[in-house]
Amino acid sequence: MHKSVKDWVSIAKNHFSIHLLSNNPSKRRIEAVAEQLAIGFSYGAAKPSRRALIKVIKEFQLPSNQIAIIGDRIFTDVLAGNRLGLYTTLVRPIGSTGIAQKSYNVQKLEQSMSKLLGVF
């Protein structure tokens, strides 16, 4: 993991709680990332299903209008957050250099599909 990501999370944790909610089914992989960042995690979340996200929201004990979901996928991260009335932020994925990728074909496809559906 790039140092810029670790630094951002370290600073952000001083201002708000962070939880890594991943669709990845590998507990070992997600746990390893979460341990590097010293944050809580959930794996196999099956977003845009709301089940895992509701569990995290309950753990934070905050109203949904005080919770944000940040993700790089429209049809998983943003959709899951929108289904629960959370603030959502779509970001470009970070490459191994710590810089946002200029071209992300999956996100471009999702944006095109969203525009066709009239939701983006």
Secondary structure, 3 states (H helix, E strand, C coil): CCHHHHHHHHHHCCCCCCEEECCCCCHHHHHHHHHHHCCEEECCCCCCCCHHHHHHHHHHCCCHHHCEEEECCHHHHHHHHHHCCCEEEECCCECCCCCECCCCHHHHHHHHHHHHHCCC
